[in-house]
Amino acid sequence: MNKEKTSKYFTTPIYYVNDKPHIGHAYTTLAIDVLTRYGRLLGQEVFFLTGTDEHGAKIAQAAEKSGKNPQDFCDEISGLFKEAWKNLNIDYSYFIRTTDKQHEQKVKEFLTILKDKGYLYEGEYQGLYCVGCEKFITEKELVNGECPDHKCPPQKVAEKNWFFKLKEFLPQIEGLIVSGQLLVGPEQAKQEVLGLFRQGLDDISISRQNVAWGIKLPWDENQTCYVWVDALLNYWTALQQEGRQYLWPADLHLVGRDILKFHCIYWPALLLAAGFSLPKQVFAHGYFTINGQKMSKTIGNIIDPNDLVKKYGVDATRYLLLSQFPFSSDGDISLDRLGQKYNSDLAKGLGNLTARIVTLAGKISIKGSVEASENKKLAEVKNNYTQALGKLNFYEALSSVWDLISYCDKIIDTEKPWENRENSQQAIAALVVYLEEITKLITPFLPETSEKISQQIQGGKSVPLFPRLP
Ligand SMILES: [Zn+2]
Protein backbone atom coordinates (compact mmCIF):
# COMPACT_ATOMS: atom_id res chain seq x y z
CA MET A 1 0.00 0.00 0.00
CA ASN A 2 1.20 3.46 -0.87
CA LYS A 3 1.40 5.48 2.33
CA GLU A 4 1.06 8.87 0.63
CA LYS A 5 -2.18 7.94 -1.08
CA THR A 6 -4.05 7.14 2.12
CA SER A 7 -2.57 9.77 4.39
CA LYS A 8 -4.13 13.07 5.37
CA TYR A 9 -2.69 16.10 7.08
CA PHE A 10 -5.14 18.42 8.89
CA THR A 11 -4.38 21.51 10.93
CA THR A 12 -6.10 23.93 13.27
CA PRO A 13 -4.69 27.43 13.56
CA ILE A 14 -2.19 27.59 16.40
CA TYR A 15 -3.80 29.56 19.19
CA TYR A 16 -2.44 32.78 20.53
CA VAL A 17 -1.51 32.39 24.19
CA ASN A 18 -2.50 35.89 25.28
CA ASP A 19 -5.44 34.25 27.00
CA LYS A 20 -6.74 30.87 28.08
CA PRO A 21 -8.82 28.61 25.80
CA HIS A 22 -12.52 29.39 25.22
CA ILE A 23 -15.23 27.58 23.31
CA GLY A 24 -14.25 29.28 20.05
CA HIS A 25 -10.93 27.43 20.16
CA ALA A 26 -12.72 24.27 21.23
CA TYR A 27 -15.12 24.52 18.29
CA THR A 28 -12.32 24.63 15.70
CA THR A 29 -10.24 21.94 17.38
CA LEU A 30 -13.20 19.59 17.81
CA ALA A 31 -14.00 19.89 14.12
CA ILE A 32 -10.53 18.68 13.15
CA ASP A 33 -10.74 15.96 15.79
CA VAL A 34 -13.95 14.66 14.20
CA LEU A 35 -12.43 14.69 10.71
CA THR A 36 -9.33 12.95 12.05
CA ARG A 37 -11.29 10.22 13.79
CA TYR A 38 -13.48 9.79 10.73
CA GLY A 39 -10.45 9.45 8.43
CA ARG A 40 -8.83 6.95 10.76
CA LEU A 41 -12.03 4.85 10.78
CA LEU A 42 -11.78 4.80 6.99
CA GLY A 43 -8.27 3.40 7.37
CA GLN A 44 -6.39 6.58 6.53
CA GLU A 45 -3.29 7.72 8.31
CA VAL A 46 -4.30 11.14 9.61
CA PHE A 47 -1.84 13.59 11.09
CA PHE A 48 -3.68 16.19 13.17
CA LEU A 49 -1.65 19.22 14.12
CA THR A 50 -2.56 21.84 16.67
CA GLY A 51 -0.56 24.02 19.04
CA THR A 52 0.13 27.48 20.38
CA ASP A 53 1.42 30.70 18.88
CA GLU A 54 3.68 32.28 21.49
CA HIS A 55 5.73 35.16 20.14
CA GLY A 56 5.10 38.86 19.61
CA ALA A 57 4.61 42.12 21.45
CA LYS A 58 1.11 41.21 22.61
CA ILE A 59 2.35 38.13 24.48
CA ALA A 60 5.26 40.02 25.99
CA GLN A 61 2.81 42.64 27.25
CA ALA A 62 0.39 40.06 28.63
CA ALA A 63 3.27 38.34 30.43
CA GLU A 64 4.46 41.60 31.93
CA LYS A 65 0.96 42.44 33.10
CA SER A 66 0.75 39.14 34.98
CA GLY A 67 4.23 39.64 36.46
CA LYS A 68 5.82 36.69 34.67
CA ASN A 69 8.63 36.29 32.20
CA PRO A 70 7.34 35.54 28.70
CA GLN A 71 8.50 31.91 28.59
CA ASP A 72 6.88 31.03 31.95
CA PHE A 73 3.74 32.80 30.85
CA CYS A 74 3.66 30.84 27.57
CA ASP A 75 4.33 27.54 29.35
CA GLU A 76 1.40 28.17 31.62
CA ILE A 77 -1.17 29.14 28.97
CA SER A 78 0.02 26.53 26.49
CA GLY A 79 -0.48 23.99 29.29
CA LEU A 80 -4.07 25.16 29.69
CA PHE A 81 -4.73 24.45 26.00
CA LYS A 82 -3.30 20.96 26.31
CA GLU A 83 -5.40 20.34 29.39
CA ALA A 84 -8.59 21.55 27.70
CA TRP A 85 -7.95 19.28 24.70
CA LYS A 86 -7.40 16.35 27.02
CA ASN A 87 -10.68 17.09 28.78
CA LEU A 88 -12.47 17.20 25.42
CA ASN A 89 -10.88 13.91 24.31
CA ILE A 90 -9.08 15.59 21.41
CA ASP A 91 -6.77 13.08 19.79
CA TYR A 92 -4.19 15.32 18.11
CA SER A 93 -1.02 13.84 16.63
CA TYR A 94 1.29 16.65 17.61
CA PHE A 95 1.11 19.84 19.63
CA ILE A 96 3.53 22.45 18.35
CA ARG A 97 4.70 25.52 20.23
CA THR A 98 6.39 28.34 18.37
CA THR A 99 8.87 28.64 21.25
CA ASP A 100 10.07 25.06 20.55
CA LYS A 101 13.77 25.32 19.76
CA GLN A 102 13.38 23.11 16.68
CA HIS A 103 10.61 25.33 15.33
CA GLU A 104 12.78 28.41 15.83
CA GLN A 105 15.66 26.73 14.01
CA LYS A 106 13.47 25.71 11.06
CA VAL A 107 11.95 29.19 10.78
CA LYS A 108 15.47 30.59 10.46
CA GLU A 109 16.24 28.04 7.75
CA PHE A 110 13.09 28.96 5.84
CA LEU A 111 13.80 32.68 6.00
CA THR A 112 17.33 32.04 4.81
CA ILE A 113 15.94 30.19 1.77
CA LEU A 114 13.80 33.24 0.92
CA LYS A 115 16.72 35.59 1.36
CA ASP A 116 19.07 33.43 -0.73
CA LYS A 117 16.48 33.29 -3.50
CA GLY A 118 16.28 37.07 -3.52
CA TYR A 119 12.71 37.44 -2.25
CA LEU A 120 13.59 39.58 0.78
CA TYR A 121 14.80 43.16 0.76
CA GLU A 122 15.46 45.90 3.30
CA GLY A 123 13.12 48.83 3.48
CA GLU A 124 11.70 51.54 5.64
CA TYR A 125 8.28 50.92 7.02
CA GLN A 126 6.08 53.79 8.06
CA GLY A 127 2.61 53.15 9.13
CA LEU A 128 0.07 52.33 11.76
CA TYR A 129 0.26 49.16 13.76
CA CYS A 130 -2.39 47.59 16.00
CA VAL A 131 -0.74 45.58 18.75
CA GLY A 132 -4.06 43.86 19.48
CA CYS A 133 -4.25 42.51 15.91
CA GLU A 134 -0.47 42.13 15.59
CA LYS A 135 -0.76 43.67 12.17
CA PHE A 136 -0.30 46.86 10.25
CA ILE A 137 -3.51 48.69 9.70
CA THR A 138 -4.41 51.34 7.14
CA GLU A 139 -6.18 54.68 7.72
CA LYS A 140 -9.13 53.30 5.75
CA GLU A 141 -9.60 50.43 8.20
CA LEU A 142 -9.86 52.71 11.24
CA VAL A 143 -13.21 53.68 12.74
CA ASN A 144 -13.07 57.04 14.54
CA GLY A 145 -9.28 56.74 14.60
CA GLU A 146 -9.42 53.35 16.32
CA CYS A 147 -8.97 49.71 15.33
CA PRO A 148 -12.57 48.49 14.97
CA ASP A 149 -11.71 45.15 16.61
CA HIS A 150 -9.77 46.49 19.55
CA LYS A 151 -11.32 49.93 20.05
CA CYS A 152 -7.95 51.52 20.57
CA PRO A 153 -5.82 53.85 18.46
CA PRO A 154 -2.99 52.16 16.53
CA GLN A 155 0.68 52.98 17.14
CA LYS A 156 2.62 55.05 14.63
CA VAL A 157 5.59 53.01 13.51
CA ALA A 158 8.60 54.04 11.46
CA GLU A 159 11.38 51.52 11.33
CA LYS A 160 13.72 49.52 9.17
CA ASN A 161 12.25 46.13 8.24
CA TRP A 162 12.87 43.25 5.91
CA PHE A 163 10.20 42.99 3.24
CA PHE A 164 8.95 39.99 1.30
CA LYS A 165 8.16 40.37 -2.40
CA LEU A 166 4.53 39.39 -2.02
CA LYS A 167 3.39 41.22 -5.15
CA GLU A 168 5.39 38.92 -7.41
CA PHE A 169 3.20 35.97 -6.42
CA LEU A 170 -0.25 37.54 -6.38
CA PRO A 171 -1.35 36.80 -9.96
CA GLN A 172 -0.29 33.15 -9.63
CA ILE A 173 -2.11 32.65 -6.32
CA GLU A 174 -5.24 34.36 -7.58
CA GLY A 175 -5.20 32.01 -10.57
CA LEU A 176 -4.81 28.93 -8.37
CA ILE A 177 -7.73 29.99 -6.19
CA VAL A 178 -9.97 30.79 -9.17
CA SER A 179 -9.16 27.45 -10.81
CA GLY A 180 -9.70 25.56 -7.54
CA GLN A 181 -6.19 24.12 -7.42
CA LEU A 182 -5.99 25.90 -4.11
CA LEU A 183 -9.45 25.28 -2.67
CA VAL A 184 -10.85 28.05 -0.51
CA GLY A 185 -14.14 27.27 1.14
CA PRO A 186 -16.91 27.92 1.68
CA GLU A 187 -17.79 29.97 -1.44
CA GLN A 188 -18.32 33.15 0.61
CA ALA A 189 -14.77 32.89 1.97
CA LYS A 190 -13.41 32.35 -1.52
CA GLN A 191 -15.16 35.50 -2.75
CA GLU A 192 -13.83 37.44 0.22
CA VAL A 193 -10.27 36.39 -0.64
CA LEU A 194 -10.68 37.16 -4.34
CA GLY A 195 -11.92 40.61 -3.30
CA LEU A 196 -8.60 41.22 -1.52
CA PHE A 197 -6.71 40.71 -4.78
CA ARG A 198 -8.96 43.27 -6.47
CA GLN A 199 -8.29 45.82 -3.70
CA GLY A 200 -4.59 45.43 -4.33
CA LEU A 201 -1.91 44.29 -1.90
CA ASP A 202 1.61 45.50 -1.22
CA ASP A 203 4.75 43.64 -0.27
CA ILE A 204 4.72 42.74 3.40
CA SER A 205 7.24 43.40 6.08
CA ILE A 206 8.38 40.08 7.59
CA SER A 207 10.42 41.42 10.47
CA ARG A 208 10.14 43.82 13.40
CA GLN A 209 12.79 46.01 14.89
CA ASN A 210 11.53 46.60 18.41
CA VAL A 211 9.86 43.33 19.29
CA ALA A 212 12.29 41.38 21.41
CA TRP A 213 10.06 38.36 22.08
CA GLY A 214 10.48 36.54 18.79
CA ILE A 215 12.82 34.66 16.49
CA LYS A 216 15.87 36.66 15.48
CA LEU A 217 16.66 36.90 11.78
CA PRO A 218 19.84 34.84 11.30
CA TRP A 219 21.51 37.58 9.22
CA ASP A 220 20.21 40.60 11.15
CA GLU A 221 19.94 40.04 14.89
CA ASN A 222 18.32 43.42 15.50
CA GLN A 223 15.22 42.13 13.79
CA THR A 224 12.77 39.45 14.86
CA CYS A 225 10.54 37.49 12.53
CA TYR A 226 7.02 38.92 12.13
CA VAL A 227 4.84 36.81 14.40
CA TRP A 228 2.45 35.85 11.60
CA VAL A 229 5.23 34.45 9.42
CA ASP A 230 6.60 32.63 12.47
CA ALA A 231 3.13 31.22 13.17
CA LEU A 232 2.25 30.16 9.61
CA LEU A 233 5.51 28.27 9.33
CA ASN A 234 4.39 25.92 12.13
CA TYR A 235 2.52 23.88 9.53
CA TRP A 236 5.83 23.12 7.86
CA THR A 237 8.21 22.97 10.84
CA ALA A 238 6.00 20.52 12.77
CA LEU A 239 6.36 17.85 10.09
CA GLN A 240 10.13 18.36 10.08
CA GLN A 241 10.22 17.92 13.85
CA GLU A 242 8.19 14.75 13.64
CA GLY A 243 9.98 13.24 10.65
CA ARG A 244 6.72 13.32 8.70
CA GLN A 245 7.79 15.36 5.68
CA TYR A 246 6.07 12.84 3.41
CA LEU A 247 2.70 14.21 4.61
CA TRP A 248 3.36 17.59 3.00
CA PRO A 249 1.39 19.56 1.85
CA ALA A 250 -1.56 19.93 4.21
CA ASP A 251 -4.87 18.59 2.96
CA LEU A 252 -6.76 21.09 5.06
CA HIS A 253 -6.00 24.22 7.03
CA LEU A 254 -9.07 25.02 9.09
CA VAL A 255 -9.27 28.71 9.97
CA GLY A 256 -11.56 31.47 11.19
CA ARG A 257 -12.63 34.12 8.68
CA ASP A 258 -10.46 36.78 10.29
CA ILE A 259 -7.26 34.99 9.26
CA LEU A 260 -8.16 34.16 5.65
CA LYS A 261 -5.74 36.71 4.20
CA PHE A 262 -2.82 35.16 6.04
CA HIS A 263 -3.69 31.61 5.00
CA CYS A 264 -4.90 32.16 1.46
CA ILE A 265 -2.47 34.85 0.30
CA TYR A 266 0.60 35.30 2.52
CA TRP A 267 1.10 31.61 3.26
CA PRO A 268 0.87 30.37 -0.34
CA ALA A 269 3.16 33.21 -1.45
CA LEU A 270 5.81 32.28 1.12
CA LEU A 271 5.62 28.66 0.01
CA LEU A 272 5.82 29.47 -3.69
CA ALA A 273 8.84 31.66 -3.01
CA ALA A 274 10.59 28.85 -1.17
CA GLY A 275 9.66 26.39 -3.92
CA PHE A 276 7.33 24.25 -1.80
CA SER A 277 3.96 22.83 -2.83
CA LEU A 278 0.79 24.49 -1.62
CA PRO A 279 -1.91 23.24 0.75
CA LYS A 280 -4.89 21.65 -0.95
CA GLN A 281 -7.60 23.44 0.97
CA VAL A 282 -8.21 26.34 3.33
CA PHE A 283 -11.64 26.32 4.93
CA ALA A 284 -13.10 29.09 7.08
CA HIS A 285 -15.79 28.22 9.60
CA GLY A 286 -18.47 30.62 10.79
CA TYR A 287 -18.53 32.62 13.99
CA PHE A 288 -20.95 32.39 16.83
CA THR A 289 -22.38 34.70 19.40
CA ILE A 290 -23.32 33.70 22.94
CA ASN A 291 -26.95 34.44 23.78
CA GLY A 292 -26.95 36.91 20.88
CA GLN A 293 -23.82 38.80 21.94
CA LYS A 294 -20.27 38.73 20.69
CA MET A 295 -18.07 36.78 23.09
CA SER A 296 -15.92 39.27 25.00
CA LYS A 297 -14.15 39.83 28.27
CA THR A 298 -15.94 43.13 28.78
CA ILE A 299 -19.37 41.52 28.53
CA GLY A 300 -18.04 38.65 30.62
CA ASN A 301 -19.71 35.96 28.52
CA ILE A 302 -16.62 33.95 27.59
CA ILE A 303 -17.28 30.26 28.03
CA ASP A 304 -14.59 27.92 29.26
CA PRO A 305 -14.97 24.55 27.51
CA ASN A 306 -13.92 22.81 30.75
CA ASP A 307 -17.06 24.17 32.42
CA LEU A 308 -19.24 22.60 29.72
CA VAL A 309 -17.47 19.27 30.19
CA LYS A 310 -18.12 19.48 33.94
CA LYS A 311 -21.79 20.18 33.35
CA TYR A 312 -22.63 17.88 30.45
CA GLY A 313 -19.78 15.39 30.15
CA VAL A 314 -17.18 15.07 27.39
CA ASP A 315 -19.21 13.50 24.61
CA ALA A 316 -22.26 15.65 25.21
CA THR A 317 -20.11 18.80 25.01
CA ARG A 318 -18.62 17.59 21.74
CA TYR A 319 -22.09 16.91 20.38
CA LEU A 320 -23.64 20.14 21.62
CA LEU A 321 -20.94 22.35 20.12
CA LEU A 322 -21.03 20.83 16.65
CA SER A 323 -24.79 20.30 16.34
CA GLN A 324 -25.93 23.91 16.78
CA PHE A 325 -25.76 25.23 13.21
CA PRO A 326 -23.89 24.52 9.95
CA PHE A 327 -20.14 24.85 10.35
CA SER A 328 -19.66 27.35 7.55
CA SER A 329 -22.44 29.66 8.80
CA ASP A 330 -22.56 32.11 11.65
CA GLY A 331 -24.86 31.22 14.49
CA ASP A 332 -25.79 31.77 18.09
CA ILE A 333 -25.14 29.51 21.05
CA SER A 334 -27.75 29.95 23.72
CA LEU A 335 -26.90 28.40 27.03
CA ASP A 336 -30.54 27.52 27.70
CA ARG A 337 -30.76 25.78 24.37
CA LEU A 338 -27.67 23.69 25.15
CA GLY A 339 -29.47 22.24 28.15
CA GLN A 340 -32.67 21.66 26.18
CA LYS A 341 -30.74 19.99 23.38
CA TYR A 342 -28.91 17.79 25.86
CA ASN A 343 -32.21 16.54 27.21
CA SER A 344 -34.00 16.19 23.88
CA ASP A 345 -31.24 14.78 21.69
CA LEU A 346 -29.05 12.89 24.14
CA ALA A 347 -31.01 11.94 27.27
CA LYS A 348 -34.24 11.34 25.39
CA GLY A 349 -33.07 10.77 21.79
CA LEU A 350 -29.93 8.65 21.68
CA GLY A 351 -29.91 7.56 25.32
CA ASN A 352 -33.52 6.49 25.45
CA LEU A 353 -33.43 4.71 22.10
CA THR A 354 -30.38 2.72 23.15
CA ALA A 355 -32.11 1.67 26.37
CA ARG A 356 -35.27 0.63 24.48
CA ILE A 357 -33.48 -1.44 21.85
CA VAL A 358 -30.98 -3.05 24.21
CA THR A 359 -33.82 -4.03 26.56
CA LEU A 360 -35.98 -5.46 23.76
CA ALA A 361 -33.17 -7.34 22.05
CA GLY A 362 -31.61 -8.50 25.29
CA LYS A 363 -34.82 -10.24 26.39
CA ILE A 364 -35.16 -12.35 23.28
CA SER A 365 -31.49 -12.55 22.32
CA ILE A 366 -31.83 -11.57 18.70
CA LYS A 367 -29.00 -11.16 16.27
CA GLY A 368 -29.56 -8.44 13.72
CA SER A 369 -30.37 -8.91 10.05
CA VAL A 370 -32.28 -6.62 7.73
CA GLU A 371 -34.37 -6.70 4.62
CA ALA A 372 -33.92 -4.66 1.49
CA SER A 373 -36.34 -1.91 2.52
CA GLU A 374 -34.36 -1.26 5.67
CA ASN A 375 -31.08 -1.30 3.83
CA LYS A 376 -32.42 1.47 1.65
CA LYS A 377 -32.99 3.67 4.69
CA LEU A 378 -29.49 2.93 5.96
CA ALA A 379 -27.91 3.66 2.58
CA GLU A 380 -29.70 7.00 2.46
CA VAL A 381 -28.53 8.00 5.93
CA LYS A 382 -24.95 6.90 5.28
CA ASN A 383 -24.90 8.74 1.99
CA ASN A 384 -26.12 12.00 3.57
CA TYR A 385 -23.64 11.61 6.39
CA THR A 386 -20.66 11.00 4.09
CA GLN A 387 -21.60 13.87 1.79
CA ALA A 388 -22.01 16.22 4.74
CA LEU A 389 -18.66 15.33 6.33
CA GLY A 390 -16.97 15.77 2.95
CA LYS A 391 -18.18 19.37 3.05
CA LEU A 392 -17.30 19.84 6.73
CA ASN A 393 -20.97 20.13 7.49
CA PHE A 394 -21.00 18.51 10.92
CA TYR A 395 -24.48 19.79 11.64
CA GLU A 396 -25.90 17.96 8.58
CA ALA A 397 -23.95 14.80 9.34
CA LEU A 398 -25.35 14.73 12.87
CA SER A 399 -28.85 15.59 11.62
CA SER A 400 -28.78 12.55 9.35
CA VAL A 401 -27.89 10.31 12.31
CA TRP A 402 -30.58 11.88 14.50
CA ASP A 403 -33.03 11.37 11.67
CA LEU A 404 -32.30 7.65 11.91
CA ILE A 405 -32.79 7.83 15.69
CA SER A 406 -36.29 9.34 15.25
CA TYR A 407 -37.04 6.78 12.55
CA CYS A 408 -36.23 3.97 15.03
CA ASP A 409 -38.33 5.60 17.75
CA LYS A 410 -41.25 5.65 15.32
CA ILE A 411 -40.84 1.95 14.53
CA ILE A 412 -40.96 1.13 18.24
CA ASP A 413 -43.96 3.39 18.87
CA THR A 414 -45.91 1.92 15.93
CA GLU A 415 -45.01 -1.75 16.19
CA LYS A 416 -45.04 -1.90 20.01
CA PRO A 417 -42.72 -4.94 19.88
CA TRP A 418 -42.96 -5.55 23.64
CA GLU A 419 -46.65 -6.48 23.25
CA ASN A 420 -46.07 -9.41 20.96
CA ARG A 421 -42.46 -10.46 20.92
CA GLU A 422 -43.01 -13.54 18.74
CA ASN A 423 -44.38 -11.48 15.85
CA SER A 424 -41.90 -8.70 16.33
CA GLN A 425 -38.66 -10.59 15.84
CA GLN A 426 -38.04 -9.02 12.45
CA ALA A 427 -38.67 -5.50 13.71
CA ILE A 428 -36.37 -5.98 16.69
CA ALA A 429 -33.65 -7.46 14.50
CA ALA A 430 -33.83 -4.42 12.24
CA LEU A 431 -33.69 -2.07 15.24
CA VAL A 432 -30.51 -3.76 16.44
CA VAL A 433 -28.93 -3.28 13.04
CA TYR A 434 -29.94 0.38 13.03
CA LEU A 435 -28.51 0.90 16.48
CA GLU A 436 -25.24 -0.72 15.44
CA GLU A 437 -25.12 1.64 12.48
CA ILE A 438 -25.88 4.67 14.65
CA THR A 439 -23.05 3.57 16.93
CA LYS A 440 -20.61 3.56 14.02
CA LEU A 441 -21.75 6.91 12.68
CA ILE A 442 -21.48 8.72 16.00
CA THR A 443 -17.99 7.36 16.71
CA PRO A 444 -16.00 10.40 15.45
CA PHE A 445 -18.29 12.75 17.41
CA LEU A 446 -19.05 10.76 20.56
CA PRO A 447 -16.24 8.19 20.80
CA GLU A 448 -16.84 7.11 24.40
CA THR A 449 -20.60 6.82 23.98
CA SER A 450 -20.13 4.74 20.87
CA GLU A 451 -17.97 2.34 22.84
CA LYS A 452 -20.53 2.16 25.65
CA ILE A 453 -23.41 1.40 23.27
CA SER A 454 -21.43 -1.39 21.59
CA GLN A 455 -20.82 -2.94 24.99
CA GLN A 456 -24.49 -2.68 25.92
CA ILE A 457 -25.58 -4.34 22.67
CA GLN A 458 -23.12 -7.16 23.29
CA GLY A 459 -23.96 -7.54 26.96
CA GLY A 460 -27.73 -7.20 26.47
CA LYS A 461 -27.97 -4.92 29.48
CA SER A 462 -29.00 -1.29 29.36
CA VAL A 463 -27.22 1.33 31.47
CA PRO A 464 -28.30 5.01 31.22
CA LEU A 465 -25.94 6.98 28.94
CA PHE A 466 -27.06 10.56 29.52
CA PRO A 467 -28.85 11.21 32.81
CA ARG A 468 -31.62 13.74 32.31
CA LEU A 469 -30.71 17.20 33.60
CA PRO A 470 -33.15 19.27 35.65
ZN1 LIG B 1 -6.78 45.62 16.36
Residues whose N, C-alpha, C, O or C-beta is under 5 A from the ligand:
A	BS01	ZN	C130 G132 C133 C147 D149 H150
